[in-house]
Each structure stands twice: as structure tokens, then as C-alpha cells.
């Protein structure tokens, strides 16, 4: 790639202009800060909080976590950043009663998205909820319904919708310059960390029963605790649902696609068996109405021959092929001897995505990544895991939200909650 022509589009500045204008407007027209709370004080929760501070105009008034050490460390860090110490809670229901609270960030593992989300809707609070929207598809439907009923402001954390590489590639494709897109491929290959899966006692500061919550109470180990729950089936549900959900969402957004018509997955645990519980190699074929989308991942031995394209989306058009990732998009014209046109761009997608959310809270106008959009992308990746778990092609009826002709697969649309928690979907 070093021999390719590289240029930086002036569009990079345009991609961040709206966010910059928002900050300038806020500085020139000061208003009371948005009173914000964080549920889930792990690594990414603090990334979200720092992005909110960067966007500006917020005060973090409350924090919630079931690990007292995480909670105290996050409170210390927030106090240093804003000069005011937030209140701390172990139970999210108590946090939601904080006086003057306007908005919450939900940055817990996915098994703890649905219940605090719905409770926040019932309080009329604005919500920034991390992806995937839910652990199971029926939770997602209950969350969408709760937000519709409440009419509150909601942004789902698919922040790559604000990454310049995807934004500019989408504009280029929607202008028809690549021609009709005939197929697409998405992939993230990387080498996964593999902590020791041997069961051990959880840290004294961590309420492990509460951490598992409505999910099964599995033995604690370094392989499923903080930072490492993503590849555990009962919590993160694997690389496609965690990282891959970003690219499936971005591909849908670029293509203007809705729900998949059918999904077929194949793969397995070929190298990391007995270390993780989700596939280390996976291929999924999503059949959308306008074109097919293929997902691939390998999470071992991923020192790729072409690292520049190991994380991103290929879109194959009638005229050109387009590849896009966070900070770059590449156009490959058809014809022998054509040279790729590499466009390097950069912005802070997390700050812009949260900035849009905070602007929506102030203006009472819904932001771009609604619960419905989050639900469509989450449904796609969860259907893929149902296909993988059952070894069957899944045919999805988006109108009835049912899997056609496969009762065993249909049972996986909803996971039974562990007592005393109750699943929010009634039906």
C-alpha cells in the first residue's frame, strides 16, 4: 500500500464541521450542563464519559457499578475531570432517582442493557446505550417499544456512523459513483487475548451474582470477567456480536438495508477451544433485499498479509470497488492496471456520536442512531449466532419478527432470565 497515491480529502474537515459548530455554538450560547449518569464503570464506560466531556456541556452527577473498586476509581477520575464528585450507587434503580438527572449512559455488558434501559425510559430520561442493543432479540423488541412509548431521546452507540471513513464512503456510494452495489463483505481479523479460563474466586470488590444478573450464573474466571466477557457465550456472545456488530451496522447504513431476509453461518472453535466459548473462525452470509453481505472473522494467527484491510467493509459496485474503515476509504476502479485511490481521513467518532446525543437532549430532537436502527443491526448479528448454534439457515420474517419453519431456532429468540429477574418481553 506504500506505493499507492495518497491524498487527504478536504471532506475530512467537512465531516467534523457540524460537531465543531455545535461546540462553538455551545460556547457562545452557554446553557446549563446536561446532568448525566453512567451505568457500568468499566473501561469503555469511562471512554464514553471522556467523549461526553470532550463534546462539552455535561456534568456527571451519578455512577453505578456492581464492583466497588471500579466505582470508586471512576468517581475519583470523574472528580478530577470536572471538579465535582458524582454520587455512587450499586443499584441502577437508585441511580435513576437522582434529583435533576437528565440522561444516562448504559455501558454494561449486554446482559444488563435491557432492564436499566426500560427503567430509564419509564423515568423519561434520555439514553445513550452501547451496542449491541440487547442480548437477545426479544429484549430488543421490548426496548424499542419502551422507547416509543416514552418518546425519550435515545442514541445507540454505533459510533462508526460518525467515523469519517465510513461517512465519506457512504456519500460516494449514494451519489452513484461506484455504480449499483452488487455485494459486500465485512471483516475484522485480530488476535484475541486469551486469559486463563480456570475458575477462581471473583475479586472481593465484585458482586459476581449481580454482575451475571439475568444471565446464567457461570463460574468466575479471568476469561469471563472485566474486559474479557465479549467472547463468552452467555454475556458478549462472541466477536461478531461485539466488534462485528459495528461493521454490520455500518454496512446496513451505507447500503440503506433493513433486516436480512435470511442468514447462514458456519464456523467453529479451531484454535481457542477450551479457552473461549464462541467461534474463533466464522463466516456468515446475510441476504438483504438489495444485495448480499458476507461477514468473516478469525481471532487467532491474524498477522495479516494486508493489515490495511483486516478491519473494514468491501463494497463491490458495477463501476468500482470501495473499501472503508474508520479513518480511510479506498476506491479501486475497474479495468486492468488501475491504481487504488486511497483517501485518508480522521476524526473522533466517539466524541461526535456522543456530541450528537447531547445536542439532541438539549434540542429535544431525536439523534440519528435510533433504537429501531440499533434493533435492526442487533437482530442481524443475533440471527447469525442462532444460525451458528443450530447449524441451519435462518429465514427471517421482518414483519412478524419470527423465524420461519424452524421451531428450535425460534426458541433462541428469547433467553429465559435467571430468577429473580424477569424478561421484559411479554409474548
N, C-alpha and C positions, 0 to 999 in steps of 0.2 A: 504493500500500500504506500510505501515511502516514495515511490516513483510517480504516484498519481498527482494530477493537478489538484491543489487545494485552494479553496478560497472561503472567506468568511462573508456570509450574506449580510448586507445591511439590515436584512429582516430580523437578525438577532436583536437589534435594538427595538425594532417594532414589536417583537414578541414580548418584550418586557415593558413596553411603553405604558400599557394600561395600568400595570401594577405600580410603576413609578409615579404615574399621575395620581393614583389613589393615595400614595404616601404623601405626595406634595399637598394634595387637597386636604388630607387629614392634618398636616402640619399648619396649613394656613387657616383651616376652619376647625379648630380643636373642639372635640366633644368629649363627654365623659367616657372613660375607657370601658370596653366590654368586660363585664365580670365573668371570668372564665374558670372552669374547673377541669381537672384531669382525673380520669378513672383509668388506672393502670400505669404505675410509675416505673416501668421498665425502661430499657434503652430507647425504644422508639417513641414511647410516650414523651420522653424528655426532648427528643428530636422535634416532635410536634410543638411542644411548648416553646422551644427556641425559635422555631419557624414563626410562631404567632408573635413572639416578641420582635422578630425581625420585621414582620409585616406592620407592627405598631398598633397602638391604641388598645392595649389589653392590660388587665390586671388579673393575675391568677389568684383566686381567693380561696380555693379548696383543692385538696388532693385526696385520692383514695387508693389504697392498695392493701392486699392481704399479707404482705411481707413488711413487718415493722421497720426493718433496716432500709429497704428500698424507700419506704415512705419518709423516713427521717432524712435520708440523704437527698432525696428530691426536694423536700421542704427547705433544706439548707441551701441547695443550689438556686432554687427559685427566689429565696430571700436575698441572696447575693445579687441576683439579676435585677430585682425590682425594688429592693429595699423594704419590702413588707413581707412578713412570714404568712404563708397561707395556712388555713385551718387544715387539719388532717383527720382522716376517717378510715376505718376498716370496712365499714358497710356503705355501699353506694347509696342505699336508700336514705341514710342520714345525710350524706353529702348533698343530695338533691334538694334537701330542705334548707340549704344555706341561704340566709337572707340576702336578697339582691342578686342572686345568681341568675345569669342570662344564658349561658352557653356551656356545654360540656364537650370535652374530647374523650372519646372512648378508644383506648389504646391497649386493651386487654387482649389475651389470646382469643381466638374466635368462639370458643365455647361460652365466653362471657360477653358476647356482643348483644344478643337479643334481649335479655331481661333488663339490663340498665338502659338500653335504647328505648324500649317500650315505656319503661317507667319515666324516662326523661320526656318522652312525647306526652305522657299524661300530665306532666307538670308544665307543659307548654314551652319547654326550653329548646333553644337551638342546639343542634348536634353536629359535631364533626366525628364521624365513625370510621375507623380504619377498615381497610379491606381485609379479607372478603367480608361482604355484608354480614353473613351469618355462617354458622357451622353447617346447618342443613337447609334444604330448600324450603321446607315448610316454615321454619323460623323466619326466613327471608320474606316470605309472603306475609306473615304476621307483622313484621316490622314495617313493610310498605303500607299495609292497611292502617297501622297505628299512626304513621306519619301523615297519611292522607286525612285521617280523622282529626288529628291535632292541627294540621295546617302550619306546623312549625318549620323553621328553616333547617334544612339538612344538607350536608355535603358529605359524600363518601370519599374516603382517602385514596382514590385512584389519581395520585398527583401527577402521573406521567401525562395526563391530559394537558398539563401546563409545561411539559418539557419541550423545549424549542425544536429538538429533532423530530419529534412526533407531530408537533403543531405545523411546522413548515412542510413536512412531507404530506400531511393531510390536505393542506391548502393546494399544494402542487397537484395532487391526485384529483381532488374535487374540481379543479379547473380543467381537468380532462387532458393534461399534458402527457400523461403516461398511457392514455387510452383506457378502454374498459379493463378493469382488473379481473383477470380470469381465475386466479388462485392466489393464496397467500400462505406463508409459512412463518411460524414464530418459534423461538427457541431461547433457552438460557442454559448453557452448559457451564458448570463450575465444579470445583472440588469441595464437597461438603465437609464441614468439621464433624468428627465422629467421637464425641466424648464417651466415656465408659458407661455402658448400659447396665452395669451391675446395680441391683437395688441397694440403696443406703438410706439412712435416716435423713429426712429433709433438714435444712438449716433450722435452728431453734427459732429464728425470727419469722419463719414462713408457716402459715396455716395451710398445709397441703390439702386437707379436705376441702376447705373453702376455695382454694386455687382450682382444684378439679371441678368443683361446683356441680352443675347438672350433667357433666360428662362422667364417664366411668371413673371410679377411684382406682387408678393404676399405681403400682409401686413407684416411689420417687427414685430417680437416678439423675446423674449429671446429664444423661442423654435426653431427658424429657423435662428438665427444669427450666429455669430462666434462660432465655436466649435460644434454647435448643428444643422447644416444643413444636417447631414448624414441621419437622419430619416425623412426628408421632401421629399415628392414625387418629387417635381419639381427640386430638386438640387441633394442630395445624393442618393435618391431613395431607401433608406432602408438598413437594416442590412446585407442582402445577398449581395447587390451590393457594400457595403462599406467594412465591415470586411470579409464577406463570400467570396468575390472575391479572397482574398488571398488563402483560402483553396481550392477553386475550381481550381485555377491556379496550386497550389502545387499538387493536386490530378492528374490533367491532365499531369503535368510534370513527376510525378512518374510513371504513367501508360503509358506514351507515347501516350496519346489520343489526337485527333484533335478536331473537332467540334462535338457537340452532334447531334445524328440523330433525337431525339425527346426530348421534355421537358414537364413535367406535374407538376403544382404547386397547392398547396391547403393550406389555412390558413386564417388568419384574424386578426382583432383588437379585442381582447377579454378582455384586461385589461387596455390598454392605450388609449382607444377610446377618442377622443376629446383632446388628448394631443399630439399625433403624427399622421402622415398621411400614414404610411406604416405598413405592418403587424408586430404584436408583437409575433405571432406564425406562422411559415411557414415550410412546408415540400415540397421538390422538388425532383422529380425523373428525373435524366438525363440519357438517354440511349445513351451510347457511343458504338462505334463499337466493342471494346474489352470487355467491361463489364459495368454494370450499376453503377451509383454513386448517392447516396441519400444525400440531404442536409437537416438539421434540425436546427431551432433556436427557442429559447424562450428568450425574453428580459425583463422578469419580474419574480419575485419569483425564481431566479436562484441560490439559495443556494443549490448546488447540493450535492447529496449523494456521488458522485465521482468527486470532483473538478479536480482531476488529468487528467481526460479525457473530461472535459467540452469544451475544445478548441483543436481540432485536427482532425485527419483522421484515421479511421479504414480501414484496407485493409485485406480482407478475402481471404486467399490463400488455395490451395489444401492441403498443408502441415501444414501451420501455419497462425495465425492471427498476423498482425503487426499494432500497433498504433504509430502515430508520431505526435509530436508538436514541437514548436520552439527549446526547449532545452532538449528534451527527446524522446526516442523511445523504445517501449516495444514489445517483441516477446512472443507470447503465443503458445507453441507447442500443437498439437492435442493430445488427449488422457486424460483419467481420471487421476486426481491427479497431472497434470503437473503444475509447478510453472512458472509464468511470469518471463522473463529475462528483467530487467529494465536497460537501458543504459542512463545515464545522461551525457549530453554534453552541451557545452555553447560556444557561440561566439557572435560577434557584427555584425549581419546580415546587418544592415543599412550601417555601415561603409564599409563592404566588397562589398556590392552591388554598392555603390557609388564609391568605390575604383576601381572596375572593369570598371565602366563607365569612370572614369578619365584616367585609363590606356588605354582604347580604344581611347579616344580623342588624347592621345599622340602617339599611335601606328597606328592610322587610321584603326584599325581592329574592326569590329562590336562586341559589347558585347553579352551576352547570351540571355537576355530577349528583343527580338526584337519587333518592332511594330506589326508584324504578330502574335507573341506569345501573346502579350497583347490584340490584337484584338480577338483572339480565346477565351480567358478567359472572356473578357468583353462581347462578344456576348453570351456566355453561360448564364451568370447571367442576362443579359438583356432579353433574351428569356424567362427565368424563370419568370421575372416580367410581361412580356407580357402574359404568361400563367395565372398568378395570376389575372391580370387585366381583362382578357377576360373569365376566367373560362373554358378554353379549353386546350386540349392537342395540343402542337405546334410541327409540323413536319417541320424540317429544312433541306433544300437542300443546302448543303455547296458549291456546285459547282456554282449554280446560285445565292446563297445568298438570297433565297426567302423562305417565309413561304408558305407551300403547302396547298391549299384548304381552306383558311380562310382569306378572304379579309379584314375583320375587324381587325384581328390581324396584318395583313401585314401593315396596316396604322400606327401602333405603331413602326415600324422600324425607322421612321424618325419623329422627333418633329418639328413642324413649329417654326421658330425663330420669336422673337418679333422684330418689326421694331425699329431701322434702321439696325439691324444686319441681315446678310444673311447666310443661311445654306450653308456649303461648299460642300455638296454632290449634284451633278447635275445628275439627272437621275430618 
